[in-house]
Amino acid sequence: MSEDIISGSEFKTRLIDLGYKDLSSEELKFNIRQIYMEENGELLKADIKILKSSDIESDFVKDSGYDGIAVHIDTVEKEEVYVISEGTQDLPDWLYNIKAMLAGQTIKQAQATDVFVQEAKKHFNVDDNVEVNGMSHSLAHNNNTIALLSFNTFDNVYSVNGAQLNYYQLFNTDFRFNDAVKNEFSFNNDDEVYNLSPQDLHDFAMTYYKDKADRIDQVISTDDPLYAVSVVRGFFTLGSITMVDTNPDVPGLRELIADIPDNVIKEFQELAIDFAVASNEGGTNEGVKELIGIDVGAFKDKEGMELAGHIIANYDTMVRALNEKLPPLLDRVQTVTANSNEIFGSLEEAGYITERQKEVTIDHLTRIEKSLIDIENILKDNVNLRDKLNNPFLGAGNEIVTILRLASNLVEIYMSYMEIEKTGILKRLESIKDSHGLQEMLSSMSDGLKSYIGADMIYTSTSTKGEPIKVNISAALRMYQKSIPILEAKSTKISNFEKAIKDELDESYKDEKRKVQDEINQMESSPSSYRFLLSKHGYYPTFNKEIKSIRIHEIFYPLENNDFEEHLEELKKSVESGKLYIEKYRNAIEDLFEEEENVSQLFDLSRRI
């Protein structure tokens, strides 16, 4: 890995971060060169080509939700392809997470990863001897590693805070692994795999794929929620792992998640499987319908009387469906409330939430559970009553009462949610989300004087007395890099303006003056040629009159309001003062650091990217 053109965890993590930014191909090339220069202290002497997954003609890739960028780097010594697969970004990605990693029912994005890589290799005209490296974060690690294990798509995979592999997912999609598991544990029906000992299946998967483990390199935050979740049934972590404590103020969540009983995790997994199987057959709408019994898509474009008419026309069917689907859903909600003291108590002990936030959340989760139970009972009573009543008027009155009772409980659920939100618990838990991101990981990567804020490189000076001074060297280089060309462009515009003044005013005035003088000379030297002018005064050639001489007394007034010297001088001074300021800024930064930091060299190199 050290021999790669792009090497070092910092460089690779910053490159993965570029994948999330909406940059053009030219902007991507520039940023790759900039990061290379900052990390290596030299220019990247290579030809760089870019291909985005959105640029290829593949309906399969587009429909899968996969997003990626392929970077082809060709130096004199080496040629490589880096594929940055993007992690979870939007609702389709989160739905895919449920189907793929929790339920283990699909590898569609991993398949799309392989399709994109093959298209990229064709586009760049590279053969199988050219190394292809996968770069990933979050969901993208799951995609890249499955592509490596199942299709041998990559030579190596590097990931930060990745969503780990799921052996149920591989069992359902990798036929070779499926056969190996069935032979090892002696069963035929695929559904029986969920009844196997999770630990036995975990150990078997680790052994089965161990020959490719050395091609997977991961950096994981101990505070990353995906790392915490990977302790539950289904997940296994493969490859070389470097653990980093990115948030020392709080313990990681892994131990808290590990305390959740396996039967609880299994219930959530079964819920995810029901959703995944249904949505794979009929889309997300069908998945939601499988859980609650109602086709929410039917409400999408209806409002007013049309919506009311739809509810009345389908009321009986909807109530019966809710009555059937709500009990198992409620069971899973009750699983959360039954374990709420342990879950939220652990979060309080770890410092993620306060005692008040814990108490209010548990109280209102209990109220939500009670409202769901009431809804279940209301629906059950309504169905029983409708079966007994034959009078349509009594039936209609019952439906009105049922709707009012349901509405009351729905309002109660909403108010409980609002009370939970008011405690600020959701904002307090933001730190968990931050620990999954790339910025917190980068900020923890420091070798003393060098560190990171976001994706920018920071230098820390200790040469001055008092507190250390931190300088965002990436921002400083960007300012220097962009300011000098701007000032030079401004100087060029001033020169063009000065030339335009001379050409359009001074030279034009002289040219017009010369034309008038030429005409005067012509009249004075050849007066007879202007005899026709006498006709304007009543004289005609037949009168035998002639002009013997013409004398013109000319006065040329100087051109007014054309003195721009003062304005031009001010404009020139503004450019010079700007350059002086930038150079002083550069010198001030250079003075803060020792020569071995190569700061001066970085400023010089930044102008040559």
C-alpha positions in Angstrom: 0.0 0.0 0.0 2.9 2.4 0.7 4.0 2.1 -2.9 0.7 3.5 -4.1 0.7 7.0 -5.8 -1.9 8.0 -3.1 -0.6 6.8 0.2 -1.1 7.7 3.9 -4.3 7.7 5.8 -4.6 11.4 5.8 -4.3 11.7 2.0 -6.7 8.9 1.4 -9.3 10.2 3.9 -9.1 13.7 2.3 -9.6 12.1 -1.1 -12.7 10.2 0.1 -14.0 13.5 1.4 -13.7 15.0 -2.1 -16.2 12.4 -3.2 -19.0 14.0 -1.2 -18.4 17.5 -2.7 -20.2 18.5 -5.9 -17.1 19.3 -7.9 -16.6 19.3 -11.6 -13.9 17.0 -13.1 -11.5 19.9 -13.5 -12.1 20.9 -9.8 -11.5 17.3 -8.7 -8.2 17.2 -10.6 -7.1 20.5 -9.1 -8.0 19.4 -5.5 -6.2 16.1 -5.9 -3.0 17.9 -7.0 -3.4 20.4 -4.1 -3.8 17.6 -1.5 -0.9 15.7 -2.9 1.3 18.8 -2.7 0.3 19.5 0.9 0.8 15.9 2.0 4.0 15.2 0.1 5.7 18.6 -0.3 6.0 18.2 -4.1 4.0 18.4 -7.2 2.1 15.4 -8.6 3.7 14.9 -12.0 1.0 12.8 -13.6 -1.8 12.8 -16.0 -5.2 12.7 -14.2 -8.5 11.6 -15.8 -11.9 11.6 -14.1 -15.1 9.5 -14.7 -18.2 9.9 -12.6 -20.9 7.1 -12.3 -23.5 9.6 -13.4 -21.6 9.9 -16.8 -21.9 6.2 -17.8 -24.9 4.8 -19.7 -26.1 2.2 -17.2 -29.7 2.0 -16.0 -28.6 -0.6 -13.5 -26.1 1.7 -11.8 -28.5 4.6 -11.8 -31.4 2.6 -10.4 -29.2 1.1 -7.7 -28.6 4.4 -6.1 -24.8 3.9 -6.3 -22.6 7.0 -6.7 -18.9 7.0 -7.3 -15.9 8.7 -8.9 -13.1 6.9 -10.8 -9.7 8.6 -10.8 -7.0 7.5 -13.3 -3.5 8.6 -12.4 -0.7 7.9 -14.8 2.9 8.8 -13.8 6.1 7.9 -15.5 6.7 5.1 -13.0 3.2 3.9 -12.2 -0.4 3.8 -13.4 -3.3 3.3 -11.0 -7.1 3.7 -10.8 -8.8 4.9 -7.6 -12.5 4.5 -7.2 -14.2 6.7 -4.6 -17.5 5.1 -3.7 -19.8 7.5 -1.8 -21.5 6.5 1.4 -25.0 7.1 2.8 -26.4 10.4 1.6 -30.1 10.3 1.1 -33.3 8.3 1.8 -32.7 5.7 -0.9 -29.3 5.0 0.7 -30.8 4.6 4.1 -33.5 2.3 2.7 -30.7 0.3 1.1 -28.9 0.1 4.4 -32.0 -1.6 5.9 -32.3 -4.0 3.1 -28.6 -4.8 2.7 -26.9 -4.6 6.0 -29.6 -5.2 8.6 -31.8 -7.6 6.6 -29.0 -9.0 4.5 -31.3 -9.2 1.5 -29.5 -7.4 -1.3 -26.1 -6.4 -2.8 -27.4 -4.3 -5.6 -25.1 -1.4 -4.9 -22.1 -3.7 -4.6 -23.0 -5.1 -8.1 -23.3 -1.6 -9.4 -19.9 -0.8 -8.0 -18.4 -3.7 -10.1 -20.3 -2.5 -13.2 -19.0 1.0 -12.7 -15.4 -0.2 -12.2 -15.5 -2.3 -15.4 -16.9 0.7 -17.3 -14.2 3.0 -15.9 -11.4 0.5 -16.9 -12.8 0.6 -20.5 -13.1 4.4 -20.4 -9.5 4.8 -19.3 -8.3 2.0 -21.6 -6.5 0.0 -18.8 -6.1 -3.7 -18.5 -6.1 -6.0 -15.5 -2.5 -5.4 -14.8 -3.3 -1.8 -13.7 -4.1 -1.7 -9.9 -7.6 -0.6 -9.0 -8.0 0.7 -5.4 -11.4 1.2 -3.7 -11.8 4.2 -1.4 -14.8 4.3 0.8 -16.7 5.6 3.9 -19.9 4.4 5.6 -22.2 2.4 3.3 -19.5 2.5 0.6 -17.2 0.2 2.5 -20.0 -2.5 2.5 -20.3 -2.0 -1.3 -16.6 -2.0 -2.0 -15.7 -5.0 0.1 -18.5 -7.1 -1.1 -17.5 -6.2 -4.7 -13.9 -7.3 -3.8 -15.0 -10.6 -2.1 -17.7 -11.6 -4.6 -16.4 -10.2 -8.0 -12.7 -9.5 -7.3 -13.4 -5.9 -8.4 -10.6 -4.3 -6.4 -7.0 -5.1 -5.7 -7.2 -3.2 -2.4 -9.9 -1.4 -0.4 -9.3 1.5 2.0 -12.2 2.6 4.2 -12.9 5.1 7.0 -15.7 4.3 9.5 -17.2 1.7 7.2 -20.5 -0.2 7.4 -19.2 -3.7 8.0 -19.9 -6.8 6.0 -23.0 -8.9 6.9 -22.7 -12.7 6.6 -26.5 -13.0 6.0 -26.1 -10.6 3.1 -23.3 -12.6 1.6 -25.2 -15.9 2.3 -28.2 -14.6 0.3 -26.1 -13.3 -2.6 -22.8 -15.2 -2.8 -23.8 -18.7 -4.0 -20.3 -20.1 -3.2 -20.6 -18.9 0.4 -24.2 -20.1 0.5 -23.1 -23.6 -0.5 -20.2 -23.6 2.0 -22.5 -22.6 4.9 -25.1 -25.2 4.1 -22.4 -27.9 3.8 -20.8 -26.8 7.1 -24.0 -26.6 9.1 -26.1 -29.3 7.3 -29.3 -27.6 6.3 -31.1 -27.0 3.0 -33.7 -24.2 3.6 -32.1 -20.8 3.3 -34.4 -19.3 6.1 -32.8 -21.7 8.6 -29.6 -19.7 8.5 -31.1 -17.1 10.9 -31.5 -19.9 13.5 -27.8 -20.8 13.5 -25.6 -19.6 16.3 -24.5 -16.1 15.3 -21.1 -16.6 16.8 -20.6 -19.9 14.8 -21.7 -18.2 11.6 -19.5 -15.2 12.3 -16.4 -17.4 12.9 -17.1 -19.4 9.7 -17.4 -16.2 7.6 -14.1 -14.9 9.0 -12.3 -18.1 8.1 -14.0 -18.5 4.7 -12.9 -15.0 3.5 -9.6 -14.8 5.3 -7.5 -15.2 2.1 -8.7 -11.7 1.0 -8.5 -10.0 4.4 -5.0 -8.6 3.7 -6.4 -6.6 0.8 -8.8 -4.6 3.1 -7.4 -1.7 5.2 -9.8 0.1 7.6 -9.5 3.1 9.9 -12.4 3.1 12.5 -13.3 5.5 15.2 -14.1 3.8 18.5 -17.0 6.3 18.8 -18.5 5.6 15.4 -22.1 4.4 15.7 -21.6 1.9 12.8 -18.7 0.4 14.6 -21.0 0.0 17.7 -23.7 -1.6 15.6 -21.3 -4.1 14.0 -21.1 -6.0 17.3 -24.7 -7.4 16.7 -25.7 -10.5 14.8 -25.0 -10.5 11.1 -21.9 -8.3 11.0 -18.2 -9.3 10.8 -15.2 -7.0 10.5 -12.6 -8.1 8.0 -9.1 -6.8 7.2 -6.4 -4.7 8.9 -8.1 -2.5 11.4 -6.6 0.8 12.9 -8.8 2.0 15.8 -8.8 5.8 16.6 -10.5 7.4 19.6 -11.8 10.5 17.9 -13.9 11.7 20.8 -12.0 11.1 24.1 -14.7 12.9 26.2 -17.1 10.0 25.8 -16.8 6.2 25.7 -17.7 4.4 22.5 -21.2 2.9 22.0 -20.0 -0.6 21.1 -20.1 -1.9 24.7 -23.6 -0.4 25.1 -24.9 -2.1 22.0 -23.2 -5.4 23.0 -25.4 -5.4 26.1 -28.6 -5.5 24.0 -29.9 -9.2 24.1 -29.6 -11.1 20.9 -33.3 -11.9 20.8 -34.0 -8.1 20.7 -31.6 -7.7 17.7 -33.3 -10.7 16.0 -36.7 -9.0 16.3 -35.5 -5.9 14.7 -33.8 -8.0 12.0 -37.0 -9.8 11.3 -38.8 -6.5 10.9 -36.1 -5.3 8.5 -36.4 -8.5 6.5 -40.2 -8.1 6.2 -39.7 -4.6 4.9 -36.8 -5.6 2.5 -38.6 -8.6 1.0 -41.7 -6.6 0.3 -39.9 -3.6 -1.1 -37.7 -5.7 -3.3 -40.9 -7.0 -4.9 -42.9 -3.8 -5.1 -40.8 -0.9 -4.0 -40.6 1.1 -0.8 -44.4 1.7 -0.8 -44.9 -2.1 -0.6 -42.4 -2.4 2.2 -44.2 0.2 4.3 -47.5 -1.6 3.5 -46.1 -4.8 4.7 -45.4 -3.2 8.1 -48.6 -1.3 8.7 -51.1 -2.7 6.3 -51.9 0.5 4.4 -50.8 1.5 1.0 -49.6 5.0 1.8 -48.9 5.7 -1.9 -52.7 5.8 -2.5 -52.8 9.0 -0.4 -50.0 10.7 -2.2 -51.8 12.8 -4.8 -55.2 13.1 -3.1 -56.5 15.9 -1.0 -59.8 17.5 0.2 -63.0 15.6 -0.9 -61.0 13.2 -3.0 -59.0 12.1 0.0 -62.1 11.9 2.2 -63.8 9.8 -0.4 -60.9 7.4 -0.7 -60.9 6.9 3.1 -64.6 6.3 3.2 -64.5 3.9 0.3 -61.6 1.9 1.7 -62.3 2.4 5.4 -63.2 -1.2 6.2 -60.2 -2.6 4.4 -57.9 -0.2 6.0 -59.1 -0.8 9.5 -58.9 -4.6 9.1 -55.3 -4.3 7.6 -54.2 -2.1 10.5 -55.8 -4.5 13.0 -53.7 -7.3 11.4 -50.4 -5.5 11.1 -50.3 -3.3 14.2 -49.8 -6.1 16.8 -46.4 -7.4 15.5 -45.3 -3.8 15.0 -46.4 -2.9 18.5 -44.4 -5.9 19.8 -41.3 -4.4 18.4 -42.0 -1.0 19.8 -42.6 -2.7 23.2 -39.2 -4.3 22.9 -37.7 -0.8 22.9 -39.7 0.4 25.9 -39.0 -2.8 27.8 -35.3 -2.1 27.4 -35.5 1.7 27.6 -34.0 2.0 31.1 -31.0 0.0 30.1 -30.6 1.7 26.7 -31.0 5.3 27.9 -29.4 4.7 31.3 -26.3 3.5 29.5 -26.4 6.7 27.3 -26.6 8.8 30.5 -23.8 7.0 32.2 -21.6 7.5 29.1 -22.4 11.2 29.1 -24.3 11.3 25.8 -27.5 12.5 27.5 -28.6 14.1 30.8 -30.6 12.5 33.6 -33.6 14.7 32.7 -33.4 13.8 29.1 -33.4 10.2 30.0 -36.4 10.4 32.3 -38.5 12.5 29.9 -37.7 10.2 27.0 -38.5 7.0 28.9 -41.8 8.6 30.2 -43.0 9.7 26.8 -41.9 6.5 25.0 -44.2 4.7 27.6 -47.0 7.1 26.7 -46.5 6.4 23.0 -46.6 2.6 23.7 -49.9 3.1 25.6 -51.4 5.1 22.7 -50.4 2.4 20.2 -52.1 -0.2 22.5 -55.2 1.9 22.6 -55.2 2.2 18.8 -54.8 -1.6 18.6 -57.8 -2.1 20.9 -59.9 0.5 19.1 -59.3 -1.2 15.8 -60.1 -4.6 17.3 -63.3 -3.4 18.8 -64.3 -1.6 15.6 -63.9 -4.8 13.5 -65.8 -6.9 16.0 -68.6 -4.3 16.1 -68.8 -4.0 12.3 -69.2 -7.8 12.1 -72.2 -7.7 14.5 -74.0 -4.6 13.2 -76.2 -4.9 10.1 -77.7 -1.3 10.5 -75.6 1.0 8.2 -76.6 4.0 10.3 -75.3 2.5 13.4 -72.2 1.4 11.5 -71.6 5.0 10.3 -71.9 6.3 13.8 -69.4 3.8 15.1 -66.9 4.8 12.4 -67.1 8.4 13.4 -66.5 7.5 17.0 -63.6 5.3 16.0 -62.0 8.1 13.9 -62.3 10.5 16.8 -60.7 8.0 19.2 -57.9 7.3 16.7 -57.3 11.0 16.2 -57.0 11.5 20.0 -54.3 8.9 20.3 -52.4 10.1 17.2 -52.3 13.6 18.8 -51.1 12.1 22.0 -48.2 10.4 20.1 -47.3 13.6 18.4 -47.3 15.6 21.6 -45.1 13.0 23.3 -42.6 13.2 20.4 -42.6 17.0 20.8 -41.9 16.8 24.5 -39.0 14.4 23.8 -37.6 16.8 21.2 -37.9 19.8 23.6 -35.4 18.1 26.0 -32.7 18.6 23.3 -31.8 14.9 23.4 -31.7 14.7 19.6 -29.2 17.5 19.5 -27.2 16.0 22.3 -26.9 12.8 20.2 -25.5 14.8 17.3 -22.0 13.9 18.7 -22.7 10.3 17.8 -23.4 11.3 14.2 -20.2 13.5 14.1 -18.1 10.5 15.2 -19.2 8.7 12.0 -18.1 11.5 9.8 -14.7 12.1 8.1 -14.0 15.5 9.7 -13.8 14.1 13.2 -11.5 11.3 12.0 -9.3 13.8 10.1 -9.1 16.1 13.1 -7.7 13.2 15.2 -4.9 12.5 12.7 -2.0 14.5 14.0 1.7 14.0 14.0 2.6 16.8 16.4 2.7 20.1 14.5 0.4 18.9 11.7 -3.3 18.3 12.2 -6.6 18.8 10.4 -9.8 20.8 10.8 -12.5 19.5 8.5 -10.5 18.5 5.4 -8.0 21.3 5.7 -4.4 20.8 6.9 -3.4 22.8 10.0 0.2 23.7 11.1 0.8 24.5 14.8 3.7 26.9 15.6 5.5 26.6 18.9 8.3 29.1 18.1 6.5 32.0 19.7 6.1 32.7 23.4 2.7 32.0 25.0 0.0 29.9 23.4 0.8 27.9 20.2 -0.5 29.5 17.0 -2.5 27.3 14.6 -2.5 28.2 10.9 -4.9 26.7 8.4 -2.2 26.1 5.8 -4.7 24.8 3.2 -6.7 28.0 3.4 -3.5 30.1 3.4 -2.3 28.3 0.2 -5.7 28.7 -1.4 -5.7 32.4 -0.7 -2.1 32.9 -2.0 -2.9 30.7 -5.0 -6.0 32.5 -6.0 -5.1 36.0 -4.9 -2.0 36.5 -7.0 -3.7 35.5 -10.3 -6.6 37.8 -9.4 -4.2 40.7 -8.8 -2.3 39.9 -12.0 -5.6 39.8 -13.9 -6.5 43.1 -12.4 -3.2 44.6 -13.4 -3.7 43.3 -16.9 -7.2 45.0 -17.0 -5.7 48.3 -15.8 -3.1 48.1 -18.6 -5.8 47.4 -21.1 -7.8 50.3 -19.7 -4.8 52.6 -20.0 -4.2 51.5 -23.6 -7.9 52.0 -24.4 -7.8 55.5 -23.1 -4.8 56.2 -25.3 -6.3 54.5 -28.3 -9.9 55.7 -28.0 -9.3 59.2 -26.7 -5.8 60.5 -27.3 -5.1 58.7 -30.5 -8.6 59.2 -31.8 -8.4 62.9 -31.1 -5.1 63.2 -32.9 -6.4 61.2 -35.8 -9.5 63.4 -36.2 -7.3 66.5 -35.9 -5.0 65.2 -38.6 -7.9 64.6 -40.9 -9.1 68.2 -40.4 -5.6 69.6 -41.0 -5.2 67.5 -44.2 -8.5 68.9 -45.5 -7.3 72.5 -44.7 -4.1 71.9 -46.5 -5.9 70.5 -49.5 -8.2 73.5 -49.7 -5.4 76.0 -49.4 -3.1 74.2 -51.9 -5.8 73.7 -54.5 -8.5 76.4 -54.1 -9.9 76.0 -57.6 -11.0 72.5 -56.8 -13.6 74.1 -54.4 -15.2 76.4 -57.0 -18.4 74.3 -56.6 -18.8 75.8 -53.1 -19.8 79.2 -54.9 -23.0 77.6 -56.1 -24.3 77.6 -52.6 -24.1 81.4 -52.7 -25.8 82.0 -56.1 -22.8 81.8 -58.3 -22.7 79.4 -61.2 -19.9 78.3 -63.5 -21.5 80.2 -66.4 -20.7 83.4 -64.7 -17.0 82.7 -65.2 -16.2 83.1 -61.6 -13.3 81.4 -59.9 -11.5 81.0 -56.5 -7.9 82.0 -56.6 -7.0 81.4 -53.0 -8.3 80.0 -49.7 -6.9 81.0 -46.3 -8.2 79.2 -43.2 -7.5 80.4 -39.7 -7.9 77.2 -37.6 -8.0 76.8 -33.8 -7.8 73.3 -32.3 -9.0 73.3 -28.7 -7.4 70.8 -26.4 -9.3 67.6 -25.5 -11.1 68.1 -22.1 -11.9 65.7 -19.3 -9.4 63.1 -20.6 -6.9 63.1 -17.8 -7.2 59.7 -16.2 -3.6 59.6 -14.8 -4.7 60.1 -11.2 -7.3 57.3 -11.4 -4.9 55.0 -13.2 -2.3 55.6 -10.5 -4.8 54.7 -7.8 -5.7 51.5 -9.5 -2.1 50.5 -10.0 -1.4 51.3 -6.3 -4.3 49.0 -5.2 -2.7 46.1 -7.1 0.7 46.8 -5.6 -0.7 47.1 -2.1 -2.6 43.8 -2.6 0.6 42.0 -3.7 2.5 43.5 -0.8 -0.2 42.4 1.6 -0.2 38.8 0.2 3.6 38.6 0.4 3.6 40.0 3.9 0.9 37.4 4.8 3.1 34.7 3.3 6.3 35.9 5.1 4.4 36.1 8.4 3.4 32.5 8.1 6.8 31.4 7.0 8.4 33.1 10.0 6.2 31.1 12.4 7.6 27.8 11.3 10.9 26.1 11.1 12.5 25.6 7.7 11.9 21.8 7.8 8.2 22.4 7.5 8.8 23.4 3.9 6.1 26.2 4.1 8.0 28.4 1.7 8.2 25.6 -0.8 4.5 24.9 -0.5 3.7 28.6 -1.4 6.0 28.4 -4.4 4.5 25.0 -5.5 0.9 26.2 -5.1 1.5 28.7 -7.9 2.5 25.8 -10.3 -0.5 23.5 -9.8 
